[in-house]
Amino acid sequence: MATYVPFTLITAKQLGSSASISTWESHETVSGTVHRTTIFSSTGANTVSVEVGATGLQTGTQQIVDLYTLTTNVPTVFNWWVAVAVSSYFHGFASITGVIGISSGYLTS
């Protein structure tokens, strides 16, 4: 039976733009993770994309959220159960700067 340990998987920080390598990501190399609650907040008109997969670069084929439009100064909350395998990435990109994100969930073993 799997063990789930509550954990902040990505601390609150700014997302990078879609043209760059993600500055907002989780890459566990020892145990798998489950992202349970992910929150984004923006000070302006922005979109976010979230990907899960084997590469840390934005590919489009790994997207689970594609260009979701954020409302200015209103937190957007995703309550989900996204399992991420060992050595895989969970990462996000914003259309422009000014988006802060945090993701919490569980380390699994």
N, CA, C and O atoms as a MOPAC input file, in Angstrom:
PM7 MOZYME 1SCF
protein

 N      0.83300 1    -1.16500 1     0.00000 1
 C      0.00000 1     0.00000 1     0.00000 1
 C      0.88500 1     1.23800 1     0.00000 1
 O      1.88300 1     1.29400 1     0.71900 1
 N      0.52600 1     2.21200 1    -0.79300 1
 C      1.31100 1     3.43600 1    -0.90600 1
 C      1.17200 1     4.28800 1     0.34800 1
 O      0.13600 1     4.28200 1     1.01400 1
 N      2.24000 1     5.02200 1     0.65200 1
 C      2.24400 1     5.96600 1     1.75300 1
 C      2.24700 1     7.37300 1     1.16000 1
 O      3.03400 1     7.66900 1     0.26100 1
 N      1.36800 1     8.24000 1     1.66500 1
 C      1.27000 1     9.61600 1     1.19300 1
 C      1.67800 1    10.56800 1     2.31300 1
 O      1.07600 1    10.57000 1     3.38700 1
 N      2.70600 1    11.37600 1     2.05500 1
 C      3.20100 1    12.34000 1     3.03300 1
 C      2.87800 1    13.74600 1     2.51900 1
 O      3.37500 1    14.13200 1     1.46000 1
 N      2.04800 1    14.53400 1     3.24900 1
 C      1.71800 1    15.89200 1     2.80000 1
 C      2.98300 1    16.73300 1     2.61500 1
 O      3.91500 1    16.66000 1     3.41600 1
 N      2.99900 1    17.53500 1     1.54100 1
 C      4.21200 1    18.26900 1     1.21900 1
 C      3.87600 1    19.43600 1     0.28900 1
 O      3.00300 1    19.31700 1    -0.57000 1
 N      4.57600 1    20.57000 1     0.46600 1
 C      4.48200 1    21.67100 1    -0.49700 1
 C      5.43900 1    21.33100 1    -1.63100 1
 O      6.65700 1    21.38200 1    -1.46200 1
 N      4.88300 1    20.98500 1    -2.78000 1
 C      5.70100 1    20.49400 1    -3.89100 1
 C      6.35700 1    21.61300 1    -4.68700 1
 O      7.47800 1    21.45300 1    -5.17100 1
 N      5.67400 1    22.74300 1    -4.82700 1
 C      6.25800 1    23.93500 1    -5.45300 1
 C      5.87700 1    25.11700 1    -4.57400 1
 O      4.69500 1    25.41800 1    -4.40500 1
 N      6.87800 1    25.78300 1    -4.01600 1
 C      6.60800 1    26.93900 1    -3.16700 1
 C      6.10500 1    28.10400 1    -4.02200 1
 O      6.27800 1    28.11000 1    -5.24100 1
 N      5.48900 1    29.07900 1    -3.37800 1
 C      4.94300 1    30.23300 1    -4.09900 1
 C      6.06400 1    30.99600 1    -4.78900 1
 O      6.97500 1    31.51000 1    -4.14000 1
 N      5.98400 1    31.06200 1    -6.11900 1
 C      6.96400 1    31.81900 1    -6.89400 1
 C      6.41300 1    32.13100 1    -8.27400 1
 O      5.40400 1    31.57200 1    -8.70400 1
 N      7.09200 1    33.02900 1    -8.95200 1
 C      6.64200 1    33.50300 1   -10.26400 1
 C      6.89400 1    32.44600 1   -11.33500 1
 O      7.92000 1    31.76600 1   -11.32600 1
 N      5.94000 1    32.32100 1   -12.25900 1
 C      6.08600 1    31.42100 1   -13.39900 1
 C      6.88800 1    32.10800 1   -14.49100 1
 O      6.81200 1    33.32500 1   -14.65800 1
 N      7.65700 1    31.32200 1   -15.23300 1
 C      8.38100 1    31.84500 1   -16.37800 1
 C      7.45900 1    31.94000 1   -17.58300 1
 O      6.35500 1    31.39500 1   -17.58200 1
 N      7.92200 1    32.63100 1   -18.60000 1
 C      7.12900 1    32.74500 1   -19.81900 1
 C      7.24000 1    31.45600 1   -20.63100 1
 O      8.14300 1    30.65100 1   -20.40600 1
 N      6.33000 1    31.26700 1   -21.56400 1
 C      6.30200 1    30.03400 1   -22.34300 1
 C      7.51200 1    29.89100 1   -23.25300 1
 O      7.77800 1    28.79900 1   -23.75500 1
 N      8.24500 1    30.96900 1   -23.47200 1
 C      9.41800 1    30.90600 1   -24.34100 1
 C     10.66000 1    30.41600 1   -23.60000 1
 O     11.68700 1    30.15800 1   -24.22900 1
 N     10.58300 1    30.28400 1   -22.27800 1
 C     11.75900 1    29.90000 1   -21.49900 1
 C     11.55900 1    28.55400 1   -20.82700 1
 O     10.45300 1    28.01600 1   -20.78400 1
 N     12.63700 1    28.03100 1   -20.31100 1
 C     12.55700 1    26.82000 1   -19.49000 1
 C     11.81900 1    27.19700 1   -18.21700 1
 O     12.00800 1    28.29100 1   -17.68300 1
 N     10.99500 1    26.31200 1   -17.74000 1
 C     10.14800 1    26.61900 1   -16.59700 1
 C     10.95000 1    26.97100 1   -15.35100 1
 O     11.91200 1    26.28800 1   -15.00000 1
 N     10.53900 1    28.04900 1   -14.69100 1
 C     11.10300 1    28.40200 1   -13.39000 1
 C     10.17800 1    27.91600 1   -12.28000 1
 O     10.51100 1    28.02000 1   -11.09900 1
 N      9.02900 1    27.39100 1   -12.65500 1
 C      8.01500 1    26.90500 1   -11.71000 1
 C      7.78600 1    25.43500 1   -12.01200 1
 O      6.99700 1    25.08100 1   -12.88700 1
 N      8.49900 1    24.57300 1   -11.26300 1
 C      8.39500 1    23.15000 1   -11.55900 1
 C      8.72200 1    22.28300 1   -10.35100 1
 O      9.36100 1    22.71700 1    -9.39300 1
 N      8.26300 1    21.05800 1   -10.43500 1
 C      8.58200 1    20.02600 1    -9.45700 1
 C      9.22000 1    18.87300 1   -10.22400 1
 O      8.67500 1    18.39400 1   -11.21900 1
 N     10.38000 1    18.43800 1    -9.74800 1
 C     11.07400 1    17.31800 1   -10.39900 1
 C     11.67000 1    16.44100 1    -9.30100 1
 O     12.81600 1    16.63200 1    -8.89400 1
 N     10.89000 1    15.49300 1    -8.83400 1
 C     11.34900 1    14.59500 1    -7.77700 1
 C     12.10500 1    13.42500 1    -8.39400 1
 O     11.62600 1    12.80500 1    -9.34400 1
 N     13.27400 1    13.12500 1    -7.86100 1
 C     14.07000 1    12.02500 1    -8.39800 1
 C     14.08400 1    10.80600 1    -7.48200 1
 O     14.61300 1     9.75800 1    -7.85600 1
 N     13.51100 1    10.92900 1    -6.28800 1
 C     13.52700 1     9.82100 1    -5.32900 1
 C     12.16400 1     9.15600 1    -5.21000 1
 O     12.07300 1     7.92800 1    -5.19000 1
 N     11.10400 1     9.95200 1    -5.13100 1
 C      9.76900 1     9.38100 1    -4.99100 1
 C      8.82000 1    10.05800 1    -5.96900 1
 O      9.09700 1    11.14700 1    -6.47100 1
 N      7.71200 1     9.40600 1    -6.22800 1
 C      6.68000 1    10.02000 1    -7.04500 1
 C      5.95100 1    11.07800 1    -6.23600 1
 O      6.11400 1    11.15900 1    -5.01900 1
 N      5.14900 1    11.88600 1    -6.91000 1
 C      4.37900 1    12.91300 1    -6.22400 1
 C      2.94200 1    12.88100 1    -6.72200 1
 O      2.64000 1    12.35300 1    -7.79200 1
 N      2.07300 1    13.46100 1    -5.91500 1
 C      0.68800 1    13.68900 1    -6.30700 1
 C      0.39300 1    15.15800 1    -6.02000 1
 O      0.45400 1    15.59200 1    -4.87000 1
 N      0.07600 1    15.91400 1    -7.05300 1
 C     -0.29700 1    17.31500 1    -6.87500 1
 C     -1.78700 1    17.35400 1    -6.59900 1
 O     -2.59000 1    16.89700 1    -7.41300 1
 N     -2.15400 1    17.90000 1    -5.45600 1
 C     -3.54300 1    17.88200 1    -5.00000 1
 C     -4.21800 1    19.24500 1    -5.14600 1
 O     -5.36600 1    19.32300 1    -5.58200 1
 N     -3.51300 1    20.31800 1    -4.78300 1
 C     -4.06300 1    21.66800 1    -4.88900 1
 C     -3.01800 1    22.57300 1    -5.51900 1
 O     -1.89400 1    22.68400 1    -5.02900 1
 N     -3.40500 1    23.21900 1    -6.61300 1
 C     -2.52000 1    24.14800 1    -7.32100 1
 C     -3.25900 1    25.47900 1    -7.44600 1
 O     -4.42000 1    25.52300 1    -7.85300 1
 N     -2.56600 1    26.56400 1    -7.08800 1
 C     -3.19000 1    27.88900 1    -7.08100 1
 C     -2.34000 1    28.85400 1    -7.90200 1
 O     -1.11800 1    28.90500 1    -7.76300 1
 N     -3.01600 1    29.61900 1    -8.76100 1
 C     -2.36300 1    30.67300 1    -9.54300 1
 C     -3.03900 1    32.00200 1    -9.24900 1
 O     -4.25000 1    32.06200 1    -9.03700 1
 N     -2.24400 1    33.06900 1    -9.23900 1
 C     -2.77500 1    34.41700 1    -9.06300 1
 C     -2.01300 1    35.34900 1    -9.98900 1
 O     -0.80600 1    35.19600 1   -10.17700 1
 N     -2.72400 1    36.32300 1   -10.57200 1
 C     -2.12200 1    37.21000 1   -11.54700 1
 C     -2.52000 1    38.65800 1   -11.28400 1
 O     -3.64500 1    38.94100 1   -10.87400 1
 N     -1.58600 1    39.56300 1   -11.52500 1
 C     -1.87000 1    40.99500 1   -11.36700 1
 C     -2.34800 1    41.62900 1   -12.66700 1
 O     -2.63100 1    42.82700 1   -12.70000 1
 N     -2.44300 1    40.85000 1   -13.73200 1
 C     -2.89600 1    41.36500 1   -15.02300 1
 C     -3.50400 1    40.24900 1   -15.85000 1
 O     -3.65500 1    39.12200 1   -15.37900 1
 N     -3.84700 1    40.56800 1   -17.07700 1
 C     -4.43800 1    39.57800 1   -17.98700 1
 C     -3.35600 1    38.58800 1   -18.42200 1
 O     -2.43500 1    38.95100 1   -19.15300 1
 N     -3.47100 1    37.35800 1   -17.97600 1
 C     -2.49100 1    36.32300 1   -18.26300 1
 C     -3.17500 1    34.99700 1   -18.53400 1
 O     -4.34300 1    34.79600 1   -18.20200 1
 N     -2.41900 1    34.09900 1   -19.14300 1
 C     -2.85000 1    32.71000 1   -19.27500 1
 C     -1.76300 1    31.82600 1   -18.68500 1
 O     -0.59800 1    32.21900 1   -18.61500 1
 N     -2.15200 1    30.63400 1   -18.26500 1
 C     -1.18700 1    29.65300 1   -17.77500 1
 C     -1.39500 1    28.33100 1   -18.49400 1
 O     -2.49900 1    27.99400 1   -18.92200 1
 N     -0.30400 1    27.59700 1   -18.61100 1
 C     -0.32900 1    26.23300 1   -19.11900 1
 C      0.42800 1    25.37500 1   -18.12200 1
 O      1.44300 1    25.80600 1   -17.57500 1
 N     -0.05700 1    24.16500 1   -17.88300 1
 C      0.59300 1    23.22800 1   -16.96900 1
 C      0.84800 1    21.93900 1   -17.73600 1
 O     -0.00600 1    21.47100 1   -18.48900 1
 N      2.03700 1    21.37200 1   -17.53400 1
 C      2.41900 1    20.14400 1   -18.21500 1
 C      2.93400 1    19.11200 1   -17.21900 1
 O      3.48300 1    19.45800 1   -16.17300 1
 N      2.74900 1    17.84500 1   -17.56100 1
 C      3.29800 1    16.72700 1   -16.79900 1
 C      3.95700 1    15.79400 1   -17.79800 1
 O      3.33200 1    15.38600 1   -18.77600 1
 N      5.22200 1    15.45200 1   -17.55700 1
 C      5.88300 1    14.53300 1   -18.47600 1
 C      7.35300 1    14.36200 1   -18.19200 1
 O      7.87300 1    14.83800 1   -17.18300 1
 N      8.01500 1    13.67200 1   -19.10400 1
 C      9.40200 1    13.27400 1   -18.91900 1
 C     10.40900 1    14.38100 1   -19.21100 1
 O     11.57500 1    14.26000 1   -18.83400 1
 N      9.98800 1    15.44800 1   -19.86800 1
 C     10.91900 1    16.51700 1   -20.19500 1
 C     10.54600 1    17.81100 1   -19.48100 1
 O      9.36900 1    18.09200 1   -19.25300 1
 N     11.56700 1    18.59600 1   -19.13100 1
 C     11.34400 1    19.85600 1   -18.45000 1
 C     11.09300 1    21.01900 1   -19.38800 1
 O     10.92700 1    22.15100 1   -18.93400 1
 N     11.06100 1    20.76200 1   -20.68600 1
 C     10.80400 1    21.80700 1   -21.66500 1
 C      9.33700 1    21.81000 1   -22.04700 1
 O      8.66800 1    20.78200 1   -21.94800 1
 N      8.83000 1    22.95000 1   -22.48000 1
 C      7.44400 1    23.01800 1   -22.92000 1
 C      7.32100 1    22.31300 1   -24.26700 1
 O      7.99000 1    22.68400 1   -25.23200 1
 N      6.46700 1    21.29700 1   -24.32900 1
 C      6.34400 1    20.52700 1   -25.56400 1
 C      4.94900 1    20.59900 1   -26.16700 1
 O      4.78900 1    20.38900 1   -27.36900 1
 N      3.95300 1    20.88600 1   -25.36700 1
 C      2.58100 1    20.87300 1   -25.87200 1
 C      1.94500 1    19.50200 1   -25.81500 1
 O      0.73300 1    19.39500 1   -25.62800 1
 N      2.73100 1    18.45300 1   -25.97000 1
 C      2.17500 1    17.09500 1   -25.90600 1
 C      1.96700 1    16.62400 1   -24.47800 1
 O      1.29900 1    15.61600 1   -24.24800 1
 N      2.53600 1    17.34500 1   -23.51300 1
 C      2.42300 1    16.97400 1   -22.10300 1
 C      1.40400 1    17.82200 1   -21.35900 1
 O      1.26800 1    17.69000 1   -20.14200 1
 N      0.68300 1    18.69300 1   -22.06500 1
 C     -0.18900 1    19.66200 1   -21.40300 1
 C     -1.41200 1    19.02200 1   -20.76100 1
 O     -2.07700 1    18.17100 1   -21.35200 1
 N     -1.69100 1    19.46100 1   -19.52500 1
 C     -2.94700 1    19.08000 1   -18.86400 1
 C     -3.83200 1    20.31600 1   -18.67900 1
 O     -5.03900 1    20.19400 1   -18.47200 1
 N     -3.22600 1    21.50700 1   -18.75600 1
 C     -3.96100 1    22.78000 1   -18.77800 1
 C     -3.33200 1    23.59300 1   -19.90600 1
 O     -2.11700 1    23.79000 1   -19.92900 1
 N     -4.15500 1    24.06400 1   -20.84000 1
 C     -3.63300 1    24.77100 1   -22.00200 1
 C     -4.19700 1    26.18200 1   -22.08500 1
 O     -5.38100 1    26.36700 1   -22.36600 1
 N     -3.35100 1    27.17400 1   -21.83900 1
 C     -3.70800 1    28.59200 1   -21.96900 1
 C     -4.97500 1    28.96600 1   -21.19700 1
 O     -5.87600 1    29.61200 1   -21.73300 1
 N     -5.02800 1    28.55200 1   -19.93700 1
 C     -6.16800 1    28.89100 1   -19.08000 1
 C     -6.09300 1    30.37600 1   -18.72300 1
 O     -5.07000 1    30.84100 1   -18.22200 1
 N     -7.16000 1    31.11500 1   -18.97600 1
 C     -7.18100 1    32.55500 1   -18.71800 1
 C     -7.44700 1    32.83400 1   -17.23900 1
 O     -8.42300 1    32.35400 1   -16.66200 1
 N     -6.55200 1    33.62200 1   -16.64500 1
 C     -6.68600 1    33.99800 1   -15.24300 1
 C     -7.41500 1    35.33100 1   -15.13100 1
 O     -7.22800 1    36.21500 1   -15.96800 1
 N     -8.23800 1    35.47900 1   -14.10900 1
 C     -8.90100 1    36.74400 1   -13.81500 1
 C     -7.97500 1    37.56600 1   -12.93300 1
 O     -7.42800 1    37.05300 1   -11.95600 1
 N     -7.79800 1    38.82700 1   -13.26600 1
 C     -6.89200 1    39.70800 1   -12.53200 1
 C     -7.25200 1    39.75400 1   -11.04400 1
 O     -8.39900 1    40.00600 1   -10.67300 1
 N     -6.24900 1    39.50500 1   -10.20700 1
 C     -6.34800 1    39.57500 1    -8.74700 1
 C     -7.37100 1    38.61300 1    -8.13300 1
 O     -7.83400 1    38.84200 1    -7.01500 1
 N     -7.72300 1    37.56200 1    -8.83300 1
 C     -8.61300 1    36.52500 1    -8.29800 1
 C     -7.87500 1    35.19600 1    -8.38500 1
 O     -7.59000 1    34.73300 1    -9.48900 1
 N     -7.55700 1    34.56900 1    -7.25200 1
 C     -6.85000 1    33.28600 1    -7.29400 1
 C     -7.65500 1    32.21900 1    -8.04600 1
 O     -8.87100 1    32.10700 1    -7.88800 1
 N     -6.95100 1    31.44900 1    -8.85700 1
 C     -7.54700 1    30.31500 1    -9.56400 1
 C     -7.03900 1    29.05400 1    -8.89300 1
 O     -5.83000 1    28.85100 1    -8.77500 1
 N     -7.96500 1    28.19600 1    -8.44700 1
 C     -7.61100 1    27.00000 1    -7.69300 1
 C     -7.97300 1    25.76200 1    -8.49300 1
 O     -9.11300 1    25.60600 1    -8.93200 1
 N     -7.00600 1    24.89100 1    -8.67900 1
 C     -7.24000 1    23.57700 1    -9.27800 1
 C     -7.14200 1    22.54400 1    -8.15900 1
 O     -6.05900 1    22.30900 1    -7.62200 1
 N     -8.26300 1    21.93000 1    -7.81000 1
 C     -8.26700 1    20.80900 1    -6.86200 1
 C     -8.34600 1    19.55300 1    -7.70700 1
 O     -9.38100 1    19.25400 1    -8.30200 1
 N     -7.25900 1    18.83400 1    -7.75200 1
 C     -7.16400 1    17.67400 1    -8.62700 1
 C     -6.28300 1    16.61600 1    -8.00400 1
 O     -5.79800 1    16.78800 1    -6.88500 1
 N     -6.07500 1    15.54000 1    -8.70300 1
 C     -5.20700 1    14.45800 1    -8.26600 1
 C     -4.33300 1    14.11400 1    -9.45000 1
 O     -4.70000 1    13.27900 1   -10.27700 1
 N     -3.15700 1    14.76300 1    -9.53900 1
 C     -2.25500 1    14.57000 1   -10.66600 1
 C     -1.03100 1    13.80600 1   -10.18400 1
 O     -0.17700 1    14.35600 1    -9.48900 1
 N     -0.95300 1    12.54500 1   -10.55600 1
 C      0.18600 1    11.70500 1   -10.17800 1
 C      1.34000 1    11.95900 1   -11.14400 1
 O      1.15900 1    11.98700 1   -12.36100 1
 N      2.53200 1    12.14200 1   -10.57100 1
 C      3.72900 1    12.38900 1   -11.36700 1
 C      4.75900 1    11.32000 1   -11.00600 1
 O      5.13500 1    11.17500 1    -9.84200 1
 N      5.20500 1    10.58500 1   -12.00200 1
 C      6.15000 1     9.48300 1   -11.77900 1
 C      7.52500 1    10.00500 1   -11.35800 1
 O      7.84500 1    11.17700 1   -11.56100 1
 N      8.32000 1     9.13400 1   -10.77800 1
 C      9.69200 1     9.46900 1   -10.40600 1
 C     10.43600 1     9.95000 1   -11.64900 1
 O     10.29900 1     9.36500 1   -12.72300 1
 N     11.21300 1    11.00200 1   -11.50400 1
 C     12.02800 1    11.61400 1   -12.55500 1
 C     11.22000 1    12.30900 1   -13.64500 1
 O     11.77900 1    12.68900 1   -14.67400 1
 N      9.93500 1    12.48000 1   -13.44300 1
 C      9.13200 1    13.25800 1   -14.38700 1
 C      8.92300 1    14.66500 1   -13.83500 1
 O      9.24800 1    14.94300 1   -12.68100 1
 N      8.38700 1    15.53400 1   -14.65500 1
 C      8.20500 1    16.94400 1   -14.30800 1
 C      6.73100 1    17.30800 1   -14.20500 1
 O      5.88900 1    16.77000 1   -14.92500 1
 N      6.43600 1    18.22900 1   -13.30000 1
 C      5.15400 1    18.93800 1   -13.21900 1
 C      5.56000 1    20.39100 1   -13.27000 1
 O      6.20100 1    20.88000 1   -12.34000 1
 N      5.20400 1    21.10600 1   -14.34300 1
 C      5.67700 1    22.48100 1   -14.47300 1
 C      4.66100 1    23.35100 1   -15.18500 1
 O      3.77300 1    22.86700 1   -15.88600 1
 N      4.82000 1    24.66900 1   -14.98000 1
 C      3.88300 1    25.61100 1   -15.56300 1
 C      4.55300 1    26.80800 1   -16.19200 1
 O      5.67000 1    27.18400 1   -15.83800 1
 N      3.84000 1    27.39900 1   -17.13900 1
 C      4.31900 1    28.56600 1   -17.86400 1
 C      3.21200 1    29.60500 1   -17.90900 1
 O      2.03300 1    29.25200 1   -17.93600 1
 N      3.57400 1    30.88000 1   -17.91800 1
 C      2.60200 1    31.96600 1   -18.03400 1
 C      2.81900 1    32.69200 1   -19.35900 1
 O      3.89500 1    32.62000 1   -19.95200 1
 N      1.78000 1    33.39200 1   -19.81300 1
 C      1.90000 1    34.12200 1   -21.07900 1
 C      2.86000 1    35.30500 1   -20.94800 1
 O      3.62100 1    35.59000 1   -21.87300 1
 N      2.82900 1    35.98800 1   -19.81800 1
 C      3.77200 1    37.07100 1   -19.52200 1
 C      4.09000 1    37.01400 1   -18.02900 1
 O      3.49700 1    36.21700 1   -17.30300 1
 N      5.00100 1    37.83300 1   -17.57400 1
 C      5.35200 1    37.82400 1   -16.15500 1
 C      4.20000 1    38.36300 1   -15.31500 1
 O      3.30100 1    39.02400 1   -15.83500 1
 N      4.23100 1    38.08300 1   -14.03500 1
 C      3.20900 1    38.58500 1   -13.12400 1
 C      2.27800 1    37.51700 1   -12.60200 1
 O      1.27300 1    37.83700 1   -11.96700 1
 N      2.58500 1    36.24800 1   -12.85400 1
 C      1.76300 1    35.14500 1   -12.34800 1
 C      2.54200 1    34.43100 1   -11.25600 1
 O      3.69300 1    34.04400 1   -11.45700 1
 N      1.91200 1    34.25600 1   -10.10100 1
 C      2.49800 1    33.52200 1    -8.98300 1
 C      1.72900 1    32.20800 1    -8.84700 1
 O      0.50300 1    32.18600 1    -8.94800 1
 N      2.45400 1    31.12100 1    -8.61900 1
 C      1.80900 1    29.82100 1    -8.45400 1
 C      2.38500 1    29.05900 1    -7.27800 1
 O      3.53400 1    29.26500 1    -6.88800 1
 N      1.57300 1    28.17600 1    -6.71800 1
 C      1.98500 1    27.27400 1    -5.64300 1
 C      1.26700 1    25.95200 1    -5.86700 1
 O      0.13800 1    25.92800 1    -6.35500 1
 N      1.92300 1    24.85000 1    -5.51000 1
 C      1.27400 1    23.54500 1    -5.64600 1
 C      1.64700 1    22.67500 1    -4.45400 1
 O      2.82000 1    22.55800 1    -4.10100 1
 N      0.65200 1    22.07400 1    -3.84500 1
 C      0.89400 1    21.18500 1    -2.71500 1
 C      0.21400 1    19.84500 1    -2.96500 1
 O     -0.68000 1    19.72400 1    -3.80200 1
 N      0.65000 1    18.87600 1    -2.23700 1
 C      0.09000 1    17.53800 1    -2.40700 1
 C      0.83400 1    16.55300 1    -1.53800 1
 O      0.97400 1    16.74800 1    -0.33100 1
 N      1.31800 1    15.47700 1    -2.17300 1
 C      1.92400 1    14.38800 1    -1.40600 1
 C      3.16900 1    13.84300 1    -2.08300 1
 O      3.25900 1    13.79600 1    -3.31000 1
 N      4.12800 1    13.43100 1    -1.26100 1
 C      5.22400 1    12.57800 1    -1.71200 1
 C      4.71900 1    11.15300 1    -1.51200 1
 O      4.06900 1    10.85800 1    -0.51000 1
 N      5.01400 1    10.27600 1    -2.45400 1
 C      4.53700 1     8.90100 1    -2.35100 1
 C      5.70200 1     7.93100 1    -2.23200 1
 O      6.80900 1     8.19400 1    -2.70100 1
 N      5.42400 1     6.81900 1    -1.60000 1
 C      6.43500 1     5.75800 1    -1.51100 1
 C      5.74900 1     4.41200 1    -1.46000 1
 O      6.41800 1     3.38100 1    -1.38400 1

